[in-house]
Amino acid sequence: MQKAPLQVITFPAEGTYAVTAIATDAAGNQTTVIRNIIYAKLGDVNDSGDVDITDALRALRYYIGTTGLTDIEKARCDVAPLGADGRPNPNGVVDIGDVVLIMRRIVGLVSW
């Protein structure tokens, strides 16, 4: 089985992007898959340019149900869990783990 070459995608700005992957086997049969990818600045919930306490508070307020977030803000909040490389590995859920990791970044205990 031949591996497909790695494709690097660069997004021009935050947002939701539809990405299409087409696989073709040796016989010429094709399969197409379309996935949406949300590109967001992780941890910077309020888009101020820095990850600070207001970002952690916004994530906490969303988690406890006292405020809503846009899809981009949710993507910015979703930083947990961390992968083996110490970088965010978003799991699609904004929970207390995300709040704690944003706070850990603020005080310099983690970086990504």
C-alpha positions as CSV (number, residue, x, y, z in Angstrom):
1,M,0.0,0.0,0.0
2,Q,1.4,3.4,-1.0
3,K,1.0,6.3,1.4
4,A,-0.3,9.6,0.2
5,P,2.0,12.5,0.4
6,L,1.4,14.8,3.4
7,Q,-0.5,17.9,2.5
8,V,0.0,21.2,4.4
9,I,-3.0,23.5,4.4
10,T,-2.5,27.2,5.3
11,F,-5.6,29.2,6.2
12,P,-5.6,33.0,5.5
13,A,-7.8,33.8,8.6
14,E,-9.8,32.3,11.3
15,G,-13.0,30.6,10.2
16,T,-14.6,27.4,9.1
17,Y,-13.1,25.8,6.0
18,A,-14.5,22.8,4.0
19,V,-11.6,20.5,3.0
20,T,-12.1,17.9,0.4
21,A,-9.9,14.7,0.2
22,I,-10.0,12.4,-2.8
23,A,-8.4,9.0,-2.6
24,T,-7.9,6.9,-5.8
25,D,-6.9,3.2,-5.7
26,A,-4.8,1.4,-8.3
27,A,-7.9,0.4,-10.2
28,G,-9.0,4.1,-10.5
29,N,-11.8,3.9,-8.0
30,Q,-12.3,7.1,-6.1
31,T,-13.7,8.0,-2.7
32,T,-14.3,11.6,-1.7
33,V,-14.6,12.9,1.8
34,I,-15.4,16.5,2.8
35,R,-14.7,17.7,6.4
36,N,-15.1,21.1,8.0
37,I,-12.0,22.4,9.8
38,I,-12.2,25.3,12.2
39,Y,-9.1,27.4,12.3
40,A,-8.8,29.5,15.5
41,K,-6.2,31.1,17.7
42,L,-6.1,28.7,20.6
43,G,-6.7,30.2,24.1
44,D,-7.3,33.8,22.9
45,V,-11.0,33.6,23.3
46,N,-11.7,37.4,23.1
47,D,-9.2,37.9,20.2
48,S,-7.2,40.5,22.1
49,G,-3.9,39.2,20.8
50,D,-2.9,37.7,24.2
51,V,-4.1,34.9,26.3
52,D,-5.2,36.5,29.6
53,I,-7.6,36.2,32.5
54,T,-10.5,37.5,30.5
55,D,-10.1,34.5,28.2
56,A,-10.2,32.1,31.1
57,L,-13.2,33.9,32.6
58,R,-15.0,33.7,29.2
59,A,-14.3,30.0,29.0
60,L,-15.4,29.4,32.6
61,R,-18.7,31.4,32.1
62,Y,-19.5,29.3,29.0
63,Y,-18.7,26.1,30.9
64,I,-21.0,26.9,33.8
65,G,-23.7,28.1,31.4
66,T,-23.9,31.8,32.1
67,T,-22.8,33.0,28.6
68,G,-22.8,31.8,25.0
69,L,-19.9,31.7,22.6
70,T,-19.7,31.8,18.8
71,D,-18.3,28.8,17.0
72,I,-14.9,30.5,16.6
73,E,-14.8,31.4,20.4
74,K,-15.6,27.8,21.2
75,A,-12.8,26.7,19.0
76,R,-10.4,29.1,20.7
77,C,-11.5,27.8,24.1
78,D,-11.0,24.1,23.2
79,V,-7.4,23.6,24.2
80,A,-7.6,20.4,26.2
81,P,-6.3,17.9,26.4
82,L,-2.6,18.5,25.6
83,G,-1.0,16.0,23.3
84,A,2.2,14.1,24.0
85,D,4.1,17.1,22.3
86,G,2.6,19.5,24.9
87,R,0.4,21.2,22.3
88,P,-3.4,21.4,22.5
89,N,-5.2,18.5,21.1
90,P,-8.8,19.8,21.0
91,N,-11.5,17.3,21.6
92,G,-14.6,19.3,20.5
93,V,-15.8,20.0,24.0
94,V,-15.3,23.1,26.1
95,D,-15.0,21.9,29.7
96,I,-13.2,22.7,32.9
97,G,-10.0,21.1,31.5
98,D,-9.9,23.9,28.9
99,V,-10.4,26.6,31.6
100,V,-7.5,25.1,33.6
101,L,-5.2,24.9,30.7
102,I,-5.9,28.5,29.6
103,M,-5.1,29.6,33.2
104,R,-1.9,27.5,33.2
105,R,-0.9,29.2,30.0
106,I,-1.6,32.7,31.6
107,V,0.8,31.9,34.5
108,G,3.4,30.3,32.3
109,L,3.1,26.7,33.3
110,V,2.4,25.6,29.7
111,S,3.0,27.1,26.3
112,W,2.0,26.3,22.8
